[in-house]
Amino acid sequence: MTTPTRRREAQGGPPLGVLAVVFTVLFVAGLAVSTAMAGGHTYPSPFSAAPGILAYFHDHRAAVAVGGFFQFGAAIPLAIYAATVSVRLRTLGIQAPGATIAQVGGVLAAAFLALSGLVSWVLSRPEVGADPTLVRALQDVGFATGGVGHVVPLGLLVAGVAVPAWLARLLPRWLAFVGLGIAAVAELSALSLLVENLSYLLPVARFTALAWLVAVGFLLPRTRTLNTSP
C-alpha cells in the first residue's frame, strides 16, 4: 500500500534571498563608503589608544554619520528576514522552538544594529565630539551594540534555522552543518567583552553569517512533501 503524501507550501512573503542580499549590501556599503570618506581610516576599536579614537571622530564626522545611516538601514531588511524565515519554517511543518529562536535572534540582532547606527550618528555631532569623555562612552556603547550585541543574536538566527533544517532535511546537510559552526563562533564572540584578543571572532562570525543567510535565502524550499497516515 502506498502512503499518501501532501505538499505543504509556505505562505507568500518577501523573497528571503533578496532580503539577505539587501541587508548584506547595505552593511558592506556602509563600511566601504565610510572608510573611503575617512581617507582609508577604519572605524576605531574601543581598545585603541584614546588620542587616535578622539581624532577619528573629530576629523571624520561625515564618514561616521554615513556609516551609522547604512547600519540603521541594514537593520530593516534583517528584521524582515527574521520574521519571514520563521514563518517559512512553521509553514514547512517545523513545530520545534527553532523557528521562534530564529525570529527572536534576528529581531534582537536587527535592533542592536539599528541602535549602533543611531549611536554612530550621535557621535558625528560636533557638540558631542567636543567632550572626550562622552565620545569614549558612546563609542563603547556603539561597539557593544554593533559588535557583541548584534553578532551573538545573529548566531541565534543562524542556529534557529540550521538545526531544524538539519533535522528535517530542508537544506543540504553540509550547509546546515556549516551554519551550526557559524552559530557556535557567534556565541563564543561574547567572550570578546572579557578578552580583547578574542575580538577577531566578531568579524569572522558576522561575515560568515551574512554569506550563510544569503545562501539559505535562496535554497530554503517553499514547499515540503509530508507523509501522512492512510
C-alpha positions in Angstrom: 0.0 0.0 0.0 1.4 3.4 -0.9 1.4 6.1 1.7 -0.4 9.2 0.6 1.5 12.4 0.7 0.6 16.1 0.7 2.7 19.1 -0.2 3.0 21.8 2.4 3.6 25.2 0.8 5.0 28.3 2.6 2.8 31.4 2.5 3.9 34.3 0.4 6.3 36.9 1.6 9.3 38.9 0.7 12.0 36.7 -1.1 14.4 35.6 1.6 17.4 35.6 -0.8 16.7 39.2 -1.9 16.3 40.4 1.7 19.6 38.8 2.7 21.4 40.4 -0.3 19.9 43.8 0.5 21.0 43.5 4.2 24.5 42.4 3.2 24.9 45.1 0.5 23.8 47.9 2.9 26.1 46.7 5.7 29.1 46.2 3.5 28.4 49.5 1.7 28.4 51.3 5.0 31.8 50.0 5.8 33.2 50.7 2.4 31.8 54.2 1.9 32.6 55.4 5.4 36.2 54.1 5.1 36.6 55.8 1.8 35.2 59.1 3.1 37.7 58.8 6.1 40.6 58.5 3.7 41.1 54.8 4.3 40.9 55.1 8.1 38.6 52.4 9.5 36.3 52.8 12.4 38.5 52.6 15.5 38.3 49.8 18.0 37.5 50.8 21.6 40.7 49.0 22.6 42.7 51.5 20.5 44.7 54.4 22.1 42.4 57.3 23.2 44.1 60.0 21.2 43.6 58.1 17.9 39.9 57.4 18.8 39.2 61.1 19.6 41.0 62.2 16.4 38.9 59.9 14.2 35.6 61.2 15.5 36.8 64.8 15.3 38.2 64.6 11.8 35.7 62.2 10.1 32.3 63.2 11.3 30.6 62.8 7.9 32.1 59.3 7.5 30.8 58.4 10.9 27.3 59.7 10.1 27.2 57.9 6.8 28.3 54.6 8.4 25.6 54.9 11.0 23.0 55.6 8.4 23.9 52.5 6.4 23.9 50.4 9.6 20.5 51.6 10.6 19.2 50.9 7.1 20.7 47.4 7.1 18.8 46.5 10.2 15.4 46.8 8.5 15.8 44.0 5.9 17.4 41.9 8.6 14.3 42.2 10.8 12.1 41.3 7.9 14.3 38.3 7.1 13.9 37.0 10.6 10.1 37.4 10.6 9.9 35.8 7.1 12.2 32.8 7.7 10.4 32.0 11.0 7.0 31.9 9.2 8.6 29.8 6.3 9.9 27.2 8.8 6.5 26.9 10.5 4.5 26.6 7.3 7.0 23.9 6.2 6.0 21.9 9.3 8.6 22.9 11.8 7.0 22.8 15.3 10.2 22.8 17.3 11.4 26.0 19.0 14.0 26.7 16.2 11.6 28.9 14.3 10.9 31.1 17.3 14.6 31.2 18.2 15.4 32.4 14.7 12.8 35.1 14.9 13.9 36.3 18.3 17.6 36.2 17.4 17.1 38.1 14.2 14.9 40.8 15.7 17.4 41.3 18.5 20.3 41.4 16.0 18.5 44.0 13.9 17.5 46.1 17.0 21.1 46.2 18.3 22.5 47.0 14.8 19.9 49.8 14.4 20.9 51.2 17.9 24.6 51.0 17.0 23.9 53.0 13.8 22.0 55.7 15.8 24.8 55.9 18.3 27.2 56.5 15.4 25.0 59.3 14.2 25.1 60.9 17.6 28.9 60.5 17.6 29.0 62.5 14.4 27.5 65.6 16.0 30.0 68.4 16.6 28.7 69.1 20.1 29.4 65.5 21.2 32.9 65.5 19.6 33.9 68.4 21.9 33.6 66.2 25.0 36.3 63.4 25.0 34.6 61.5 27.9 31.3 61.4 26.1 32.9 60.3 22.9 34.6 57.3 24.6 31.4 56.3 26.4 29.3 56.5 23.2 31.9 54.6 21.2 31.9 51.8 23.8 28.1 51.7 23.5 28.3 51.6 19.8 30.9 48.7 19.9 28.8 46.7 22.5 25.6 47.0 20.5 27.0 46.7 17.0 29.6 44.1 17.9 28.7 41.5 20.6 25.1 42.8 20.9 24.5 42.2 17.2 26.6 39.2 16.4 25.5 37.0 19.3 21.8 37.2 18.5 22.7 36.9 14.8 24.2 33.5 15.8 20.8 32.6 17.3 19.1 33.4 14.0 21.6 31.1 12.2 21.2 28.3 14.7 17.4 28.7 14.7 17.4 27.9 11.0 20.2 25.5 10.8 19.0 23.0 13.5 15.5 22.4 12.1 16.9 22.5 8.6 19.3 19.7 9.5 16.7 17.6 11.2 14.0 18.0 8.6 16.5 17.9 5.7 15.3 21.3 4.4 18.8 22.3 3.4 21.9 20.3 2.2 23.4 18.7 5.3 26.8 20.3 4.8 25.2 23.8 4.7 23.2 23.1 7.9 26.4 21.8 9.5 28.3 25.0 8.5 25.5 27.1 10.0 25.9 25.3 13.3 29.6 26.1 13.2 29.0 29.8 12.4 26.4 30.0 15.3 29.0 28.5 17.7 31.6 31.1 16.7 29.0 33.9 17.1 28.1 32.8 20.6 31.8 32.5 21.6 32.4 36.0 20.3 30.7 37.2 23.5 34.0 36.4 25.3 35.5 39.4 23.5 33.9 41.5 26.2 36.3 40.0 28.6 39.3 39.0 26.5 40.4 41.7 24.0 42.3 39.2 21.9 39.1 37.3 21.0 37.6 40.3 19.3 38.6 38.8 15.9 35.7 36.4 16.4 33.3 39.2 15.8 34.1 39.8 12.1 34.6 36.1 11.5 31.1 35.3 12.8 29.5 38.4 11.3 30.6 37.9 7.7 30.3 34.2 7.5 26.8 34.5 8.9 25.9 37.1 6.2 27.1 34.7 3.5 25.2 31.8 5.1 22.0 33.7 5.3 22.2 34.7 1.7 22.7 31.0 0.7 19.8 29.9 2.9 17.6 32.6 1.5 17.9 31.1 -2.0 18.0 27.4 -1.0 15.3 27.1 1.7 12.4 25.5 -0.1 8.9 26.9 -0.2 7.2 23.5 -0.3 7.7 20.3 1.5 6.3 16.8 0.9 5.0 15.3 4.1 4.0 11.7 4.7 0.5 11.1 6.1 -1.1 8.1 7.6 -3.5 6.1 5.4 
